[in-house]
Amino acid sequence: MTQSSQPAGPGTRRGPEPASAVSVMTFGGLRIAYDHRVLTPRPWTAQQSRWAAQLMAGAPPGGVLELCCGAGHIGLLATALTPEPARRHLVAVDINPAAMAFTVSNAQNAGLSPWVEVRHGDLTAVLGTEESFALIIADPPWVPEAETTRFPQDPLQAIDGGVDGLEVARRCLEVAQRHLAPDGALLLQLGTREQVAQLDPASYGLTPLEVRTGERGVLVDLRQARPA
């Protein structure tokens, strides 16, 4: 979960290789590698992967975009949970080069590389004007800036959501406003239901279809608002 990786094809610059002291955990059946430069994958975020896989089954044609992908675990598990004939192309985006490297290697280790493209850069700058996606998955930083000292073990970039905790989440909504396909869904992870309301999705042409409270945090399924 960082603010926000070039396609992983031949000749692509893939960023630095993951550093030493790499840890590996099992995340929903996948082996996910990470280190201190990225947020440790939280087991409960597999709920977002499972919901995303369910949404893919009924989504319109098109690929999947993951914003703030971190080590790539959420999008990769969603892809793995989708039967191979129905899998969609996943574009994973993060501004952290270490997250980019881990997403690439984790996709390779899971046998998912054919479905995964990683773009390194700012989440509002790495997409083409005409690109659209049937499903957007986002796990942005949502801790208010003044509260980040409560989590000294976490990389600041991966948790700092700005003054009110929603600065990056708003940018995810901006991306969805421009790049979500008609009848597509944005599946967003935040800290509380109150944050969903504070985010004011309607100002981005989006409306919450469903909000689920998880073990920690909430998930919200956002859709394009229909004209009255």
Contacts in CASP RR format, 6 or more apart in sequence:
PFRMAT RR
TARGET T0000
AUTHOR 0000-0000-0000
METHOD contacts of the structure
MODEL  1
MTQSSQPAGPGTRRGPEPASAVSVMTFGGLRIAYDHRVLTPRPWTAQQSR
WAAQLMAGAPPGGVLELCCGAGHIGLLATALTPEPARRHLVAVDINPAAM
AFTVSNAQNAGLSPWVEVRHGDLTAVLGTEESFALIIADPPWVPEAETTR
FPQDPLQAIDGGVDGLEVARRCLEVAQRHLAPDGALLLQLGTREQVAQLD
PASYGLTPLEVRTGERGVLVDLRQARPA
1 39 0 8 1.000
1 68 0 8 1.000
1 70 0 8 1.000
1 139 0 8 1.000
1 140 0 8 1.000
1 141 0 8 1.000
1 158 0 8 1.000
1 159 0 8 1.000
2 38 0 8 1.000
2 39 0 8 1.000
2 68 0 8 1.000
2 69 0 8 1.000
2 70 0 8 1.000
2 94 0 8 1.000
2 95 0 8 1.000
2 96 0 8 1.000
2 99 0 8 1.000
2 141 0 8 1.000
2 155 0 8 1.000
2 157 0 8 1.000
2 158 0 8 1.000
3 68 0 8 1.000
3 94 0 8 1.000
3 95 0 8 1.000
3 96 0 8 1.000
3 122 0 8 1.000
3 123 0 8 1.000
3 140 0 8 1.000
3 141 0 8 1.000
3 157 0 8 1.000
3 168 0 8 1.000
3 171 0 8 1.000
4 67 0 8 1.000
4 68 0 8 1.000
4 93 0 8 1.000
4 94 0 8 1.000
4 95 0 8 1.000
4 121 0 8 1.000
4 122 0 8 1.000
4 123 0 8 1.000
4 124 0 8 1.000
4 126 0 8 1.000
4 168 0 8 1.000
4 171 0 8 1.000
5 69 0 8 1.000
5 92 0 8 1.000
5 93 0 8 1.000
5 94 0 8 1.000
5 99 0 8 1.000
5 100 0 8 1.000
5 103 0 8 1.000
5 104 0 8 1.000
5 118 0 8 1.000
5 119 0 8 1.000
5 120 0 8 1.000
5 121 0 8 1.000
5 126 0 8 1.000
6 12 0 8 1.000
6 13 0 8 1.000
6 14 0 8 1.000
6 118 0 8 1.000
6 119 0 8 1.000
6 120 0 8 1.000
7 117 0 8 1.000
7 118 0 8 1.000
7 119 0 8 1.000
8 14 0 8 1.000
8 104 0 8 1.000
8 107 0 8 1.000
8 113 0 8 1.000
8 116 0 8 1.000
8 117 0 8 1.000
8 118 0 8 1.000
14 100 0 8 1.000
14 101 0 8 1.000
14 104 0 8 1.000
14 118 0 8 1.000
15 97 0 8 1.000
15 100 0 8 1.000
15 101 0 8 1.000
15 120 0 8 1.000
16 97 0 8 1.000
16 98 0 8 1.000
16 101 0 8 1.000
17 101 0 8 1.000
18 33 0 8 1.000
18 35 0 8 1.000
18 98 0 8 1.000
18 101 0 8 1.000
18 102 0 8 1.000
18 105 0 8 1.000
19 35 0 8 1.000
19 37 0 8 1.000
19 98 0 8 1.000
20 35 0 8 1.000
21 35 0 8 1.000
21 36 0 8 1.000
22 33 0 8 1.000
22 34 0 8 1.000
22 35 0 8 1.000
23 33 0 8 1.000
23 34 0 8 1.000
23 35 0 8 1.000
23 40 0 8 1.000
24 31 0 8 1.000
24 32 0 8 1.000
24 33 0 8 1.000
24 34 0 8 1.000
25 31 0 8 1.000
25 32 0 8 1.000
25 34 0 8 1.000
25 40 0 8 1.000
25 41 0 8 1.000
26 32 0 8 1.000
27 41 0 8 1.000
27 43 0 8 1.000
27 46 0 8 1.000
27 73 0 8 1.000
27 77 0 8 1.000
28 43 0 8 1.000
28 46 0 8 1.000
28 49 0 8 1.000
28 77 0 8 1.000
29 77 0 8 1.000
29 80 0 8 1.000
30 73 0 8 1.000
30 76 0 8 1.000
30 77 0 8 1.000
30 80 0 8 1.000
30 106 0 8 1.000
30 110 0 8 1.000
31 106 0 8 1.000
31 109 0 8 1.000
31 110 0 8 1.000
32 41 0 8 1.000
32 71 0 8 1.000
32 72 0 8 1.000
32 73 0 8 1.000
32 76 0 8 1.000
32 102 0 8 1.000
32 106 0 8 1.000
33 71 0 8 1.000
33 102 0 8 1.000
33 105 0 8 1.000
33 106 0 8 1.000
33 109 0 8 1.000
34 40 0 8 1.000
34 41 0 8 1.000
34 71 0 8 1.000
34 102 0 8 1.000
35 98 0 8 1.000
35 102 0 8 1.000
36 155 0 8 1.000
37 96 0 8 1.000
37 98 0 8 1.000
37 99 0 8 1.000
37 155 0 8 1.000
38 70 0 8 1.000
38 71 0 8 1.000
38 96 0 8 1.000
38 98 0 8 1.000
38 99 0 8 1.000
38 102 0 8 1.000
38 155 0 8 1.000
38 158 0 8 1.000
39 70 0 8 1.000
39 71 0 8 1.000
39 154 0 8 1.000
39 155 0 8 1.000
39 158 0 8 1.000
39 159 0 8 1.000
40 153 0 8 1.000
40 154 0 8 1.000
41 71 0 8 1.000
41 73 0 8 1.000
42 216 0 8 1.000
44 214 0 8 1.000
44 215 0 8 1.000
44 216 0 8 1.000
45 73 0 8 1.000
45 74 0 8 1.000
45 139 0 8 1.000
45 189 0 8 1.000
46 74 0 8 1.000
46 77 0 8 1.000
47 212 0 8 1.000
47 214 0 8 1.000
47 215 0 8 1.000
47 219 0 8 1.000
48 74 0 8 1.000
48 78 0 8 1.000
48 137 0 8 1.000
48 139 0 8 1.000
48 187 0 8 1.000
48 189 0 8 1.000
48 219 0 8 1.000
49 73 0 8 1.000
49 74 0 8 1.000
49 75 0 8 1.000
49 77 0 8 1.000
49 78 0 8 1.000
49 81 0 8 1.000
50 77 0 8 1.000
50 78 0 8 1.000
50 81 0 8 1.000
51 187 0 8 1.000
51 212 0 8 1.000
51 219 0 8 1.000
51 221 0 8 1.000
52 64 0 8 1.000
52 74 0 8 1.000
52 75 0 8 1.000
52 78 0 8 1.000
52 135 0 8 1.000
52 137 0 8 1.000
52 187 0 8 1.000
53 77 0 8 1.000
53 78 0 8 1.000
53 81 0 8 1.000
53 82 0 8 1.000
55 135 0 8 1.000
55 185 0 8 1.000
55 187 0 8 1.000
55 221 0 8 1.000
56 64 0 8 1.000
56 78 0 8 1.000
56 82 0 8 1.000
56 86 0 8 1.000
56 88 0 8 1.000
56 134 0 8 1.000
56 135 0 8 1.000
57 82 0 8 1.000
57 86 0 8 1.000
59 88 0 8 1.000
59 134 0 8 1.000
59 135 0 8 1.000
59 183 0 8 1.000
59 184 0 8 1.000
59 185 0 8 1.000
60 134 0 8 1.000
60 181 0 8 1.000
60 182 0 8 1.000
60 183 0 8 1.000
60 184 0 8 1.000
61 134 0 8 1.000
61 181 0 8 1.000
62 88 0 8 1.000
62 89 0 8 1.000
62 132 0 8 1.000
62 133 0 8 1.000
62 134 0 8 1.000
62 181 0 8 1.000
63 88 0 8 1.000
63 89 0 8 1.000
63 90 0 8 1.000
63 91 0 8 1.000
63 133 0 8 1.000
63 134 0 8 1.000
63 135 0 8 1.000
64 75 0 8 1.000
64 78 0 8 1.000
64 79 0 8 1.000
64 88 0 8 1.000
64 89 0 8 1.000
64 90 0 8 1.000
64 91 0 8 1.000
64 133 0 8 1.000
64 134 0 8 1.000
64 135 0 8 1.000
64 136 0 8 1.000
64 137 0 8 1.000
65 90 0 8 1.000
65 91 0 8 1.000
65 93 0 8 1.000
65 127 0 8 1.000
65 133 0 8 1.000
65 135 0 8 1.000
65 136 0 8 1.000
65 137 0 8 1.000
65 175 0 8 1.000
65 179 0 8 1.000
66 72 0 8 1.000
66 74 0 8 1.000
66 75 0 8 1.000
66 90 0 8 1.000
66 91 0 8 1.000
66 92 0 8 1.000
66 93 0 8 1.000
66 136 0 8 1.000
66 137 0 8 1.000
66 138 0 8 1.000
67 93 0 8 1.000
67 123 0 8 1.000
67 136 0 8 1.000
67 137 0 8 1.000
67 138 0 8 1.000
67 139 0 8 1.000
67 140 0 8 1.000
67 172 0 8 1.000
67 175 0 8 1.000
68 93 0 8 1.000
68 94 0 8 1.000
68 123 0 8 1.000
68 138 0 8 1.000
68 139 0 8 1.000
68 140 0 8 1.000
68 141 0 8 1.000
68 168 0 8 1.000
68 172 0 8 1.000
69 75 0 8 1.000
69 92 0 8 1.000
69 93 0 8 1.000
69 94 0 8 1.000
69 99 0 8 1.000
69 103 0 8 1.000
69 118 0 8 1.000
69 139 0 8 1.000
70 94 0 8 1.000
70 96 0 8 1.000
70 99 0 8 1.000
70 102 0 8 1.000
70 103 0 8 1.000
70 139 0 8 1.000
70 158 0 8 1.000
71 99 0 8 1.000
71 102 0 8 1.000
71 103 0 8 1.000
71 106 0 8 1.000
72 92 0 8 1.000
72 99 0 8 1.000
72 102 0 8 1.000
72 103 0 8 1.000
72 106 0 8 1.000
72 107 0 8 1.000
73 106 0 8 1.000
74 137 0 8 1.000
74 139 0 8 1.000
75 90 0 8 1.000
75 92 0 8 1.000
75 137 0 8 1.000
76 90 0 8 1.000
76 103 0 8 1.000
76 106 0 8 1.000
76 107 0 8 1.000
76 110 0 8 1.000
76 112 0 8 1.000
76 116 0 8 1.000
78 90 0 8 1.000
78 137 0 8 1.000
79 87 0 8 1.000
79 88 0 8 1.000
79 90 0 8 1.000
79 112 0 8 1.000
79 115 0 8 1.000
79 116 0 8 1.000
80 110 0 8 1.000
80 112 0 8 1.000
82 88 0 8 1.000
87 115 0 8 1.000
88 115 0 8 1.000
88 134 0 8 1.000
88 135 0 8 1.000
89 115 0 8 1.000
89 116 0 8 1.000
89 117 0 8 1.000
90 112 0 8 1.000
90 115 0 8 1.000
90 116 0 8 1.000
90 117 0 8 1.000
91 117 0 8 1.000
91 118 0 8 1.000
91 119 0 8 1.000
91 127 0 8 1.000
91 133 0 8 1.000
92 103 0 8 1.000
92 116 0 8 1.000
92 117 0 8 1.000
92 118 0 8 1.000
92 119 0 8 1.000
93 118 0 8 1.000
93 119 0 8 1.000
93 120 0 8 1.000
93 121 0 8 1.000
93 123 0 8 1.000
93 126 0 8 1.000
93 127 0 8 1.000
94 100 0 8 1.000
94 103 0 8 1.000
94 120 0 8 1.000
94 121 0 8 1.000
95 120 0 8 1.000
95 121 0 8 1.000
95 122 0 8 1.000
95 123 0 8 1.000
95 157 0 8 1.000
96 155 0 8 1.000
96 157 0 8 1.000
96 158 0 8 1.000
97 120 0 8 1.000
100 118 0 8 1.000
100 120 0 8 1.000
103 116 0 8 1.000
103 118 0 8 1.000
104 113 0 8 1.000
104 116 0 8 1.000
104 118 0 8 1.000
107 113 0 8 1.000
107 115 0 8 1.000
107 116 0 8 1.000
107 118 0 8 1.000
119 126 0 8 1.000
119 127 0 8 1.000
120 126 0 8 1.000
123 168 0 8 1.000
123 171 0 8 1.000
123 172 0 8 1.000
123 175 0 8 1.000
124 171 0 8 1.000
124 174 0 8 1.000
124 175 0 8 1.000
127 175 0 8 1.000
127 178 0 8 1.000
127 179 0 8 1.000
131 179 0 8 1.000
132 179 0 8 1.000
132 180 0 8 1.000
132 181 0 8 1.000
133 179 0 8 1.000
133 180 0 8 1.000
133 181 0 8 1.000
133 184 0 8 1.000
134 181 0 8 1.000
134 184 0 8 1.000
134 185 0 8 1.000
135 184 0 8 1.000
135 185 0 8 1.000
135 186 0 8 1.000
135 187 0 8 1.000
136 172 0 8 1.000
136 175 0 8 1.000
136 176 0 8 1.000
136 179 0 8 1.000
136 180 0 8 1.000
136 185 0 8 1.000
136 186 0 8 1.000
136 187 0 8 1.000
137 187 0 8 1.000
138 169 0 8 1.000
138 172 0 8 1.000
138 176 0 8 1.000
138 186 0 8 1.000
138 187 0 8 1.000
138 188 0 8 1.000
138 189 0 8 1.000
139 188 0 8 1.000
139 189 0 8 1.000
140 161 0 8 1.000
140 168 0 8 1.000
140 169 0 8 1.000
140 171 0 8 1.000
140 172 0 8 1.000
140 188 0 8 1.000
140 189 0 8 1.000
140 190 0 8 1.000
141 157 0 8 1.000
141 158 0 8 1.000
141 159 0 8 1.000
141 160 0 8 1.000
141 161 0 8 1.000
141 162 0 8 1.000
141 165 0 8 1.000
141 168 0 8 1.000
142 159 0 8 1.000
142 161 0 8 1.000
142 165 0 8 1.000
142 166 0 8 1.000
142 168 0 8 1.000
142 169 0 8 1.000
142 189 0 8 1.000
142 190 0 8 1.000
142 191 0 8 1.000
142 195 0 8 1.000
143 150 0 8 1.000
143 151 0 8 1.000
143 159 0 8 1.000
143 160 0 8 1.000
143 161 0 8 1.000
143 165 0 8 1.000
144 161 0 8 1.000
144 162 0 8 1.000
144 163 0 8 1.000
144 164 0 8 1.000
144 165 0 8 1.000
145 160 0 8 1.000
145 161 0 8 1.000
145 162 0 8 1.000
145 163 0 8 1.000
145 165 0 8 1.000
146 163 0 8 1.000
148 154 0 8 1.000
148 156 0 8 1.000
148 159 0 8 1.000
148 160 0 8 1.000
151 159 0 8 1.000
161 167 0 8 1.000
161 168 0 8 1.000
161 169 0 8 1.000
162 168 0 8 1.000
164 198 0 8 1.000
165 195 0 8 1.000
166 190 0 8 1.000
166 195 0 8 1.000
166 198 0 8 1.000
166 199 0 8 1.000
169 188 0 8 1.000
169 190 0 8 1.000
169 195 0 8 1.000
169 199 0 8 1.000
170 199 0 8 1.000
170 204 0 8 1.000
172 186 0 8 1.000
172 188 0 8 1.000
173 186 0 8 1.000
173 188 0 8 1.000
173 199 0 8 1.000
173 201 0 8 1.000
173 204 0 8 1.000
173 206 0 8 1.000
173 222 0 8 1.000
174 204 0 8 1.000
176 186 0 8 1.000
176 204 0 8 1.000
176 206 0 8 1.000
176 222 0 8 1.000
177 204 0 8 1.000
177 205 0 8 1.000
177 206 0 8 1.000
180 186 0 8 1.000
180 224 0 8 1.000
182 224 0 8 1.000
183 223 0 8 1.000
183 224 0 8 1.000
184 223 0 8 1.000
184 224 0 8 1.000
185 209 0 8 1.000
185 221 0 8 1.000
185 222 0 8 1.000
185 223 0 8 1.000
186 206 0 8 1.000
186 221 0 8 1.000
186 222 0 8 1.000
186 223 0 8 1.000
187 219 0 8 1.000
187 220 0 8 1.000
187 221 0 8 1.000
187 222 0 8 1.000
188 219 0 8 1.000
188 220 0 8 1.000
188 222 0 8 1.000
189 217 0 8 1.000
189 218 0 8 1.000
189 219 0 8 1.000
190 196 0 8 1.000
190 199 0 8 1.000
190 217 0 8 1.000
190 218 0 8 1.000
190 219 0 8 1.000
190 220 0 8 1.000
191 216 0 8 1.000
191 217 0 8 1.000
191 218 0 8 1.000
192 217 0 8 1.000
192 218 0 8 1.000
193 211 0 8 1.000
193 213 0 8 1.000
193 218 0 8 1.000
195 218 0 8 1.000
196 208 0 8 1.000
196 211 0 8 1.000
196 218 0 8 1.000
196 220 0 8 1.000
201 207 0 8 1.000
201 208 0 8 1.000
201 222 0 8 1.000
202 225 0 8 1.000
205 224 0 8 1.000
205 225 0 8 1.000
206 222 0 8 1.000
206 223 0 8 1.000
206 224 0 8 1.000
206 225 0 8 1.000
207 222 0 8 1.000
207 223 0 8 1.000
207 224 0 8 1.000
207 225 0 8 1.000
208 220 0 8 1.000
208 221 0 8 1.000
208 222 0 8 1.000
209 221 0 8 1.000
209 222 0 8 1.000
209 223 0 8 1.000
210 220 0 8 1.000
210 221 0 8 1.000
211 218 0 8 1.000
211 219 0 8 1.000
211 220 0 8 1.000
211 221 0 8 1.000
212 218 0 8 1.000
212 219 0 8 1.000
212 220 0 8 1.000
END
